[in-house]
Amino acid sequence: MNQTEIQLSIPARLGFEKIAMETVVSLAALHGLPSARFSDVRTAISEACINAMEHGNKFARGTSVEIHMRVQRRNLQIDILDLGKGLKGPLVQPDLQRKLAGEESPRGWGAYLIEKLVDDVHYFYHKKRNVTQLSFKLPGKRQNKINEAVPQV
C-alpha cells in the first residue's frame, strides 16, 4: 500500500495555523495537486485550525491542535483534532443580507467556506477528540519533479 502520513501538533494560538496550512500545501504539491487549488487548501486548513483553536480548545494556554495528513489512493485527507465536544447542531449556511443588516453575527463563515473549498468534509467525535476531516482529490498521475512541485514560500 502506497501511503504517506505526516502528523503535526501546533499550539492553540493564532498564527500557528500558518505552519499547518503551508505544510499541507507542500504535501499536496508533492502529490500533484494543481497549484490552482493551493489557495483553497490554505483557506480551508487555516479556517479549520482557527475553529479548533477557538471553539475546541478555547485558546487555552498549553493546549494544542493536531493535524494528521494522509495521502492514499489519490486522496489527501487532513484530520484536525481539538479538545472540543463537536458541533452542537447542523451547520447553517450564512445569510449575507441578514449579516449586513446586523440581524446575524458577522462571524460564522469558517465552516461554510471549508465546505465550499474542499472535496469532502466530515465532523465527528473520536477518542475524546473533536475531528474535522477534510479531503482533496489528487490527480491520477503523481508529479516526478519534486522541486517544481513544492510551492515557494
Backbone bond lengths (Angstrom), bond angles and torsions (degrees), N, CA, C in turn:
res aa  C-N    CA-C-N  psi(-1)  N-CA   C-N-CA  omega(-1)  CA-C   N-CA-C  phi
1 M - - - 1.449 - - 1.527 107.76 -
2 N 1.319 116.32 127.30 1.459 121.75 179.61 1.521 108.55 -93.33
3 Q 1.325 116.23 105.51 1.457 120.54 -176.47 1.521 109.35 -140.04
4 T 1.313 115.98 139.85 1.457 122.46 174.42 1.521 107.17 -117.31
5 E 1.331 116.54 131.52 1.460 120.08 177.96 1.522 109.86 -135.25
6 I 1.315 115.06 134.01 1.465 122.32 178.86 1.522 107.17 -132.73
7 Q 1.334 116.59 139.28 1.460 120.98 175.73 1.520 108.97 -121.91
8 L 1.312 114.39 141.12 1.450 121.86 -177.90 1.521 107.64 -137.11
9 S 1.311 117.02 140.89 1.456 121.94 176.27 1.525 107.08 -126.00
10 I 1.332 115.99 125.90 1.463 120.74 -178.33 1.530 109.86 -123.24
11 P 1.323 117.52 148.24 1.469 119.74 175.67 1.532 110.01 -61.76
12 A 1.318 116.27 147.93 1.465 121.47 178.89 1.532 109.32 -80.42
13 R 1.332 114.41 60.58 1.472 121.47 179.36 1.515 108.88 -134.41
14 L 1.330 116.00 137.79 1.454 120.79 -179.38 1.524 110.88 -55.51
15 G 1.298 114.84 140.97 1.454 122.63 -178.53 1.517 111.85 108.05
16 F 1.325 116.55 -34.89 1.461 120.37 -178.92 1.531 112.42 -73.91
17 E 1.332 117.52 -17.55 1.462 120.46 175.67 1.526 110.91 -60.63
18 K 1.340 116.79 -25.99 1.470 120.85 -179.68 1.522 111.12 -65.41
19 I 1.319 117.02 -33.91 1.468 120.39 176.71 1.523 109.51 -64.32
20 A 1.322 116.12 -44.16 1.466 120.49 179.65 1.523 110.95 -63.66
21 M 1.330 117.15 -46.34 1.465 118.67 -175.25 1.524 111.79 -66.06
22 E 1.324 118.35 -37.19 1.463 119.80 179.16 1.522 111.50 -73.56
23 T 1.320 117.44 -32.95 1.461 120.37 176.27 1.526 110.10 -64.63
24 V 1.329 116.59 -45.39 1.463 120.35 -179.91 1.527 110.45 -64.68
25 V 1.332 117.92 -42.65 1.469 120.36 178.79 1.527 110.49 -61.50
26 S 1.318 117.60 -42.05 1.463 120.48 178.83 1.527 111.25 -61.76
27 L 1.324 116.85 -44.11 1.459 120.50 177.79 1.531 110.70 -63.60
28 A 1.318 116.83 -43.20 1.473 120.96 178.85 1.527 110.83 -61.44
29 A 1.329 116.46 -41.83 1.465 120.46 179.62 1.525 111.19 -64.28
30 L 1.325 116.16 -41.22 1.465 120.00 178.59 1.524 112.27 -60.39
31 H 1.333 115.84 -26.42 1.461 120.55 -178.71 1.519 112.44 -104.44
32 G 1.338 115.95 17.54 1.459 119.86 168.73 1.510 118.05 89.45
33 L 1.327 118.84 9.02 1.463 118.48 177.04 1.526 107.90 -62.28
34 P 1.322 118.03 130.39 1.469 120.12 -179.88 1.527 111.37 -60.53
35 S 1.318 115.99 141.65 1.464 121.16 -177.94 1.530 112.00 -59.83
36 A 1.317 118.08 -22.63 1.468 121.24 177.43 1.528 111.76 -63.18
37 R 1.325 117.99 -19.08 1.469 121.68 -179.94 1.528 113.02 -95.64
38 F 1.331 118.16 -6.22 1.459 120.72 -176.31 1.524 112.26 -58.45
39 S 1.323 117.85 -39.42 1.471 120.27 179.03 1.519 111.10 -64.46
40 D 1.336 116.65 -38.22 1.466 120.57 176.86 1.527 110.11 -60.89
41 V 1.337 115.84 -45.65 1.464 120.96 -179.21 1.525 109.77 -62.40
42 R 1.330 116.40 -49.21 1.468 119.90 -178.43 1.527 111.63 -57.85
43 T 1.315 116.75 -47.05 1.465 120.59 -177.47 1.521 111.31 -66.02
44 A 1.324 117.39 -46.09 1.471 120.80 -178.25 1.527 111.17 -63.73
45 I 1.332 117.20 -44.78 1.467 120.23 -179.44 1.519 110.21 -66.00
46 S 1.319 116.91 -44.01 1.463 120.93 179.36 1.526 110.99 -59.83
47 E 1.321 117.35 -48.29 1.470 121.67 179.94 1.525 111.04 -61.42
48 A 1.334 117.18 -44.35 1.462 120.58 -178.65 1.531 111.12 -65.74
49 C 1.319 117.39 -40.16 1.476 120.46 179.06 1.526 110.88 -67.46
50 I 1.322 117.15 -43.09 1.466 119.75 179.29 1.522 110.33 -65.14
51 N 1.331 118.24 -40.20 1.466 120.83 175.71 1.528 110.34 -60.03
52 A 1.335 117.15 -42.21 1.466 121.28 179.56 1.527 110.65 -64.01
53 M 1.318 116.55 -42.71 1.466 120.87 179.08 1.523 111.28 -63.33
54 E 1.325 115.47 -47.84 1.469 121.05 -173.94 1.526 113.20 -77.94
55 H 1.309 116.74 -55.07 1.463 120.38 -173.06 1.529 112.77 -85.84
56 G 1.323 116.93 -36.85 1.461 120.43 -178.97 1.511 112.96 -81.47
57 N 1.317 116.37 -52.31 1.467 120.68 -175.86 1.522 113.43 -97.28
58 K 1.318 117.49 -6.23 1.479 122.39 178.54 1.527 111.82 55.88
59 F 1.331 116.58 29.08 1.467 123.13 -177.88 1.531 111.50 53.86
60 A 1.321 117.23 27.51 1.468 121.30 -178.32 1.523 110.22 -65.41
61 R 1.300 114.68 131.06 1.465 121.14 179.22 1.530 109.78 -59.08
62 G 1.310 116.00 136.69 1.459 120.84 177.80 1.520 114.69 85.80
63 T 1.341 117.76 -1.77 1.468 119.32 178.19 1.532 109.40 -96.09
64 S 1.316 114.53 162.49 1.458 119.04 -179.77 1.522 110.60 -137.08
65 V 1.312 114.15 162.63 1.460 123.47 174.77 1.519 105.68 -112.74
66 E 1.322 115.88 131.68 1.459 120.50 179.08 1.512 109.44 -100.54
67 I 1.315 115.51 139.67 1.460 121.65 177.11 1.521 107.16 -124.32
68 H 1.326 116.20 117.96 1.461 122.27 178.76 1.528 107.21 -110.70
69 M 1.320 116.41 120.96 1.463 122.03 -178.75 1.514 109.05 -113.02
70 R 1.327 115.84 133.76 1.455 121.54 -178.04 1.525 108.97 -137.61
71 V 1.316 115.49 133.32 1.463 120.84 172.50 1.511 106.86 -115.11
72 Q 1.323 114.84 121.23 1.463 120.20 -179.34 1.518 108.80 -155.29
73 R 1.312 115.49 133.37 1.475 121.11 176.58 1.520 112.72 50.95
74 R 1.302 116.22 50.00 1.474 121.88 176.18 1.520 112.90 60.89
75 N 1.311 114.88 34.26 1.460 120.32 178.36 1.535 108.86 -138.28
76 L 1.313 115.81 131.22 1.461 121.56 173.35 1.524 106.69 -100.96
77 Q 1.321 116.09 116.18 1.465 121.32 -179.86 1.519 108.35 -113.31
78 I 1.325 115.56 131.45 1.456 122.06 179.32 1.518 108.14 -122.50
79 D 1.335 116.49 120.79 1.461 121.53 175.37 1.524 107.14 -105.20
80 I 1.317 116.01 126.76 1.457 121.77 178.01 1.517 106.58 -113.99
81 L 1.343 115.82 117.24 1.461 122.12 -172.99 1.519 110.87 -111.61
82 D 1.338 114.85 136.55 1.459 120.42 177.48 1.521 109.18 -136.98
83 L 1.322 116.68 -177.92 1.470 122.35 -176.09 1.525 113.58 -91.95
84 G 1.323 117.61 6.09 1.456 121.27 -177.89 1.514 113.37 -72.91
85 K 1.312 114.99 175.42 1.465 122.36 -179.13 1.524 111.96 -98.75
86 G 1.317 118.08 2.54 1.462 120.85 179.04 1.516 111.88 100.64
87 L 1.307 114.50 179.30 1.465 120.61 -179.11 1.521 110.66 -67.37
88 K 1.315 115.36 145.19 1.464 120.20 -178.81 1.524 112.75 -91.42
89 G 1.285 117.45 0.00 1.453 121.52 179.33 1.511 109.27 176.00
90 P 1.324 116.69 -176.33 1.462 119.17 -179.50 1.530 110.70 -68.66
91 L 1.322 115.12 150.81 1.459 120.03 176.54 1.527 109.37 -69.77
92 V 1.315 115.60 139.55 1.451 121.42 179.92 1.522 108.15 -113.87
93 Q 1.334 115.50 131.92 1.460 119.19 178.59 1.524 109.32 -68.02
94 P 1.342 117.00 129.78 1.462 119.49 179.21 1.532 110.94 -63.17
95 D 1.321 115.87 146.23 1.462 121.96 177.65 1.526 107.56 -108.77
96 L 1.321 116.13 104.42 1.463 121.60 -175.03 1.532 111.68 -56.95
97 Q 1.312 117.52 -43.74 1.465 120.39 -178.55 1.523 111.43 -62.83
98 R 1.330 116.81 -42.81 1.468 120.12 178.74 1.530 111.52 -66.83
99 K 1.311 116.19 -36.15 1.466 119.92 177.84 1.525 110.49 -66.73
100 L 1.331 116.29 -44.66 1.463 120.11 179.23 1.528 111.96 -64.96
101 A 1.321 116.58 -31.94 1.466 121.48 179.21 1.530 111.66 -80.08
102 G 1.335 117.71 -4.44 1.458 121.25 -179.69 1.518 113.62 80.55
103 E 1.325 117.43 11.07 1.463 121.93 -179.15 1.526 112.03 -84.99
104 E 1.320 117.38 -15.58 1.461 123.21 176.16 1.520 107.90 -131.94
105 S 1.295 115.77 154.58 1.464 120.49 176.01 1.527 109.49 -58.86
106 P 1.332 117.08 141.90 1.470 118.70 177.70 1.524 111.74 -69.18
107 R 1.303 117.21 -10.78 1.462 122.20 179.77 1.524 109.70 -85.81
108 G 1.339 116.09 177.22 1.460 119.60 173.45 1.517 115.07 99.81
109 W 1.320 117.21 19.96 1.459 120.24 179.98 1.528 112.97 -93.32
110 G 1.334 118.04 -17.48 1.461 121.63 -172.11 1.513 114.47 -56.07
111 A 1.321 117.95 -55.93 1.464 121.05 -177.23 1.532 111.11 -64.21
112 Y 1.324 116.12 -36.00 1.462 120.50 177.91 1.532 110.41 -63.50
113 L 1.326 116.38 -46.54 1.467 120.34 178.74 1.526 110.95 -61.86
114 I 1.325 116.00 -45.54 1.465 119.74 179.33 1.526 110.08 -54.83
115 E 1.322 116.43 -49.07 1.462 121.67 -178.18 1.524 112.13 -57.51
116 K 1.323 116.82 -36.89 1.461 121.28 -177.61 1.536 113.03 -80.59
117 L 1.324 117.70 -22.01 1.462 121.09 -173.47 1.525 114.65 -96.60
118 V 1.327 117.71 -22.36 1.470 121.10 -177.29 1.525 110.09 -100.99
119 D 1.325 115.86 165.32 1.459 119.79 176.86 1.521 111.82 -80.30
120 D 1.340 116.21 -25.74 1.459 120.18 179.06 1.527 108.53 -159.54
121 V 1.326 116.55 144.41 1.463 120.97 177.38 1.522 108.98 -143.03
122 H 1.335 115.16 138.73 1.463 121.68 176.01 1.520 108.39 -136.74
123 Y 1.323 115.59 146.62 1.462 122.71 176.26 1.521 107.01 -121.82
124 F 1.326 116.61 128.96 1.460 119.42 178.45 1.522 110.14 -155.84
125 Y 1.320 115.01 169.05 1.456 123.09 179.53 1.517 107.44 -112.83
126 H 1.356 117.30 128.21 1.455 120.83 -175.78 1.528 109.50 -147.99
127 K 1.318 116.43 126.62 1.466 123.06 177.62 1.531 111.96 49.69
128 K 1.322 114.84 51.42 1.463 123.50 176.78 1.524 113.54 62.46
129 R 1.330 115.93 25.69 1.456 120.99 177.38 1.527 108.81 -132.52
130 N 1.316 115.67 141.44 1.453 121.37 170.75 1.524 107.12 -82.31
131 V 1.323 116.94 133.64 1.460 121.22 -177.55 1.522 109.93 -122.62
132 T 1.318 115.30 128.78 1.464 122.23 168.85 1.519 104.99 -108.20
133 Q 1.326 116.16 117.31 1.463 121.23 -175.71 1.529 109.44 -110.57
134 L 1.324 115.44 116.93 1.461 122.35 -179.40 1.516 108.96 -110.34
135 S 1.334 116.88 144.66 1.460 120.61 177.71 1.525 110.64 -134.38
136 F 1.325 113.77 140.78 1.459 122.14 174.35 1.521 107.49 -126.25
137 K 1.327 116.92 132.04 1.454 121.19 176.65 1.516 108.72 -78.48
138 L 1.329 115.04 135.90 1.459 121.50 178.88 1.523 109.26 -101.53
139 P 1.331 117.09 153.02 1.467 119.30 179.13 1.524 111.09 -66.07
140 G 1.326 116.42 163.96 1.453 122.30 -174.33 1.508 115.50 -66.65
141 K 1.317 118.81 -26.84 1.461 120.06 -177.42 1.515 109.74 -120.37
142 R 1.319 115.78 128.72 1.460 122.51 -179.20 1.520 110.42 -74.15
143 Q 1.345 116.47 139.77 1.458 120.27 176.13 1.518 109.35 -68.76
144 N 1.325 116.09 140.85 1.456 120.86 178.81 1.520 112.41 -96.11
145 K 1.299 117.57 -19.10 1.458 121.36 -176.49 1.524 108.81 -92.48
146 I 1.312 115.84 86.50 1.460 122.55 -174.84 1.517 111.92 -54.22
147 N 1.325 119.13 -49.01 1.461 121.42 -176.15 1.521 112.44 -62.80
148 E 1.309 118.19 -32.55 1.456 120.81 178.53 1.532 110.78 -76.04
149 A 1.323 117.07 -24.33 1.458 120.90 -175.39 1.521 112.56 -80.98
150 V 1.326 117.98 -26.39 1.454 120.64 -175.57 1.520 109.77 -81.32
151 P 1.345 118.08 124.41 1.460 120.24 -178.65 1.522 110.96 -67.39
152 Q 1.301 116.25 146.33 1.447 121.52 176.59 1.517 108.93 -84.16
153 V 1.324 116.07 128.38 1.461 121.46 -178.36 1.512 109.93 -90.12
